[in-house]
Amino acid sequence: ITWDTPSSVDFTGTMVRFSTTAFPTSTSDGTLVSDVAGTPSGSGTVTHSSLTNGTVYYYSLFSHNVTPEYSAAVNTQQLAMVLAFSDDFEALSIANIDGQNGWDAIGCSWSVVDTSGDQTLKSTTTSGAYETCRVLNGGTVPTYSNQMLRTEWKGSTTTTPGQIFLRAQSASADAGGYFMWQSGGTVRINYKTTSGSANTQLTSAAFTPTANVWYTYEFSIVNSSAGLPVLTGYVWQRGTSKPSTPTVQVTDTVNRHAQGVFSVGKTSTSAAEYD
């Protein structure tokens, strides 16, 4: 949780409290996360760990002086999510990815390569569309609630797409699902149907990567209070801070019941690499 501190010269810190039922209404309500010392016109941050996946946490922040006298609460809420799974590929043999650690290669030439001591998933195939050129892994829970995927991606050119999917069907070339991808200076969230390359773009935003630089992709799907999927995507340069606002975000008005199956892929323009 991050925040800006007030400009008052009397400001000395921020108390952060939480509850899983409602926003704490006072400095004695809920449970204390931390009381963070600070300076006027600055910023503050705190990490709340050991959360329960799928639980909504309600936070109230109270700024104070040395007395202490407290401000009215500033509220925020977060849905706790964990990655569906993770793989750094270090335990895999330098070979075709298919069949290793649950990975299923769908089209193109996917392998694990060693790049200066860091094993990386790579496709060198320069043909094959995104609906066939990808590798799959992940769970089989038939819901898109609280699903979050993250991968690190590097393209050989600024137009090379990196993709991450939440898929709706089994591991086959024509299975549908939501996917987040970038190409030609644009990040997009699309829904791919179960028929060939047919897909619908749900939202997009400008984003131009630098060639041969690693980026982190994060893609999550959460049910709204109306039961519709809220799709959120972040893209940022690896090793830097995650942006405070999403790169792309949209609520799909069609309930498609995506499944928690992870996929990374590319289109036909050039190679792609993933950590």
C-alpha positions in Angstrom: 0.0 0.0 0.0 1.4 3.4 -0.9 0.3 6.9 -0.2 1.2 10.6 -0.3 1.7 12.2 3.1 0.0 15.5 4.0 1.8 18.9 3.7 1.2 19.9 7.4 4.4 20.6 9.2 2.9 18.8 12.3 2.6 15.5 10.4 4.7 12.7 11.9 3.2 9.4 10.6 0.4 7.2 9.3 -1.5 4.5 11.1 -2.7 1.7 8.8 -5.4 -0.7 10.0 -7.4 -3.4 8.3 -10.5 -5.6 8.5 -11.9 -8.4 6.3 -15.5 -7.2 6.8 -15.6 -3.4 6.5 -13.3 -0.4 6.5 -12.0 0.3 10.1 -13.9 3.4 11.3 -11.4 4.5 14.0 -7.9 4.0 15.3 -9.1 1.3 17.6 -11.3 -0.5 15.0 -10.0 -3.5 13.0 -6.4 -4.7 13.3 -3.2 -2.7 13.1 -0.9 -3.3 10.2 1.7 -0.7 11.0 2.2 2.9 12.2 4.6 4.3 9.6 6.8 7.3 10.4 6.9 10.0 7.7 7.7 13.5 6.7 5.4 16.2 5.3 4.8 16.3 1.5 6.4 12.9 1.1 5.2 9.4 0.5 4.7 6.2 2.6 4.5 2.5 2.0 3.8 -0.7 3.9 3.6 -4.3 2.9 0.9 -6.5 4.5 2.0 -10.2 4.2 0.5 -13.6 5.0 -2.9 -12.8 3.5 -5.5 -15.4 2.5 -6.0 -15.9 -1.2 -9.4 -14.8 -2.5 -10.2 -12.6 0.6 -11.0 -8.9 0.3 -9.0 -6.7 2.8 -10.3 -3.3 3.8 -7.7 -0.7 4.8 -8.1 2.6 6.6 -5.2 5.0 6.9 -5.0 7.7 9.6 -2.4 10.4 9.4 -1.3 11.9 12.8 1.0 14.4 14.6 3.2 13.7 17.6 0.5 14.0 20.2 -1.0 11.9 18.5 -4.1 13.5 17.0 -5.5 11.6 14.0 -7.1 12.6 10.7 -10.3 11.1 9.3 -9.8 7.8 7.6 -8.6 7.4 4.0 -9.9 4.0 2.7 -8.7 1.5 0.1 -9.3 -2.2 -0.5 -7.4 -5.0 -2.1 -8.3 -8.5 -3.2 -5.6 -10.9 -2.2 -4.4 -13.1 -5.1 -1.5 -15.4 -5.7 0.0 -16.5 -9.0 -1.6 -19.6 -10.4 1.8 -21.2 -10.5 5.4 -20.3 -11.3 8.3 -21.7 -13.3 11.8 -20.2 -13.7 12.7 -23.1 -16.1 16.0 -23.7 -14.2 14.9 -27.3 -13.4 14.2 -28.2 -17.0 16.5 -29.8 -19.5 17.8 -27.8 -22.4 15.3 -29.3 -24.8 11.9 -29.0 -26.2 9.6 -27.7 -23.5 6.8 -30.1 -24.4 6.0 -32.5 -21.6 8.3 -30.9 -19.0 6.8 -29.6 -15.7 3.3 -29.8 -17.1 4.1 -27.7 -20.2 2.3 -28.5 -23.4 3.7 -27.0 -26.6 1.1 -26.0 -29.2 2.8 -25.3 -32.5 6.1 -23.6 -33.4 9.5 -24.4 -32.1 9.6 -23.9 -28.3 12.6 -24.9 -26.2 14.5 -24.0 -23.0 17.7 -22.2 -23.7 20.6 -20.9 -21.5 21.2 -17.2 -21.9 24.2 -16.3 -19.9 23.4 -18.7 -17.0 19.7 -17.9 -16.9 17.5 -20.6 -18.5 14.7 -19.1 -20.6 11.8 -20.3 -22.6 12.2 -19.3 -26.2 10.5 -19.7 -29.6 12.6 -19.1 -32.7 9.8 -19.9 -35.2 9.0 -17.0 -37.5 5.7 -18.5 -38.7 2.5 -19.5 -37.1 -0.3 -17.3 -35.6 -1.0 -16.7 -31.9 -3.8 -19.2 -31.7 -1.3 -22.1 -32.5 2.1 -20.8 -31.4 2.1 -21.0 -27.6 2.8 -23.3 -24.7 0.3 -24.1 -21.9 0.3 -24.8 -18.2 -1.7 -24.1 -15.1 -4.8 -25.1 -13.2 -8.2 -26.5 -14.2 -10.6 -24.7 -11.8 -13.6 -23.6 -14.0 -13.7 -20.0 -12.9 -11.8 -16.8 -13.6 -12.2 -15.5 -10.1 -8.9 -14.5 -8.4 -6.7 -15.7 -11.2 -3.4 -13.8 -11.7 -0.6 -14.6 -14.2 2.8 -13.0 -14.5 5.6 -13.5 -16.9 8.8 -11.7 -18.0 9.1 -11.2 -21.7 11.6 -9.9 -24.2 11.1 -9.4 -27.9 13.7 -9.0 -30.6 11.9 -6.0 -32.1 9.4 -3.4 -30.8 6.6 -5.0 -32.8 7.1 -8.5 -31.5 4.1 -9.6 -29.4 4.4 -11.1 -26.0 1.2 -12.8 -24.9 -0.3 -14.3 -21.7 -3.6 -16.2 -21.7 -6.3 -17.3 -19.4 -7.9 -20.0 -21.4 -11.4 -21.5 -21.4 -10.8 -24.9 -22.9 -8.4 -27.8 -22.8 -4.9 -27.6 -24.2 -5.7 -27.5 -27.9 -4.8 -25.1 -30.7 -8.4 -23.7 -31.0 -9.2 -23.3 -27.3 -10.6 -19.9 -26.3 -9.8 -17.5 -23.5 -8.7 -14.0 -22.5 -5.3 -12.9 -23.5 -3.2 -9.8 -23.0 -0.6 -8.9 -25.6 1.4 -6.1 -27.1 2.4 -5.2 -30.7 3.2 -2.1 -32.6 3.1 0.2 -29.6 -0.2 -1.0 -28.2 -1.1 -3.3 -25.3 -4.4 -5.1 -25.8 -6.8 -7.4 -23.9 -8.8 -9.7 -26.3 -11.1 -12.6 -26.0 -10.4 -15.4 -28.4 -13.2 -17.7 -29.4 -12.9 -21.4 -29.8 -12.9 -21.2 -33.6 -9.5 -20.6 -35.3 -8.1 -17.1 -35.0 -11.5 -15.3 -34.3 -11.1 -12.9 -31.4 -12.6 -9.7 -30.0 -10.5 -6.8 -28.7 -12.0 -5.6 -25.4 -9.6 -2.7 -24.6 -6.2 -1.3 -25.6 -3.6 1.3 -24.5 -0.5 2.8 -25.9 2.7 1.1 -24.8 6.0 1.1 -26.8 8.7 -1.2 -25.5 12.4 -0.8 -26.1 13.9 -3.5 -28.3 15.8 -6.3 -26.4 14.7 -5.1 -23.0 13.0 -7.4 -20.5 9.4 -6.5 -19.4 7.1 -7.9 -16.7 3.6 -8.7 -17.8 0.9 -9.2 -15.1 -2.7 -10.2 -16.1 -5.5 -10.8 -13.6 -9.2 -11.7 -13.9 -11.6 -11.1 -10.9 -15.3 -11.2 -10.6 -17.1 -7.9 -10.1 -20.0 -7.6 -7.7 -22.3 -8.1 -10.7 -20.6 -11.4 -11.5 -18.7 -10.1 -14.6 -15.0 -10.5 -15.2 -12.8 -7.5 -14.5 -9.6 -7.9 -16.6 -6.5 -5.9 -15.5 -3.1 -5.8 -17.1 0.2 -4.2 -16.1 3.4 -3.9 -18.1 6.6 -2.5 -16.7 10.3 -2.8 -17.2 11.8 -5.7 -15.2 13.6 -4.6 -12.1 11.7 -1.4 -11.8 8.6 -0.6 -9.6 5.2 -1.9 -10.7 3.0 1.0 -11.9 0.5 2.3 -9.5 -2.3 2.3 -12.1 -3.0 -0.5 -14.7 -1.7 -0.3 -18.2 -5.1 -1.7 -19.4 -8.3 -2.6 -17.6 -11.8 -3.5 -18.7 -14.9 -5.2 -17.4 -16.3 -7.8 -19.9 -20.0 -7.5 -20.1 -20.2 -11.1 -21.4 -19.7 -13.9 -18.8 -17.4 -16.3 -20.5 -16.3 -18.5 -17.6 -12.6 -18.6 -18.4 -10.5 -21.3 -16.9 -7.3 -20.9 -15.0 -4.9 -22.2 -17.6 -1.7 -20.3 -18.3 -0.3 -19.8 -21.8 2.5 -17.7 -23.3 2.8 -17.2 -27.0 3.8 -15.1 -30.0 2.6 -14.2 -33.5 4.3 -14.7 -36.8 6.5 -11.6 -36.9 9.6 -12.9 -35.0 11.0 -14.8 -32.0 9.9 -14.4 -28.4 11.6 -15.1 -25.1 10.0 -15.6 -21.6 11.2 -16.0 -18.0 
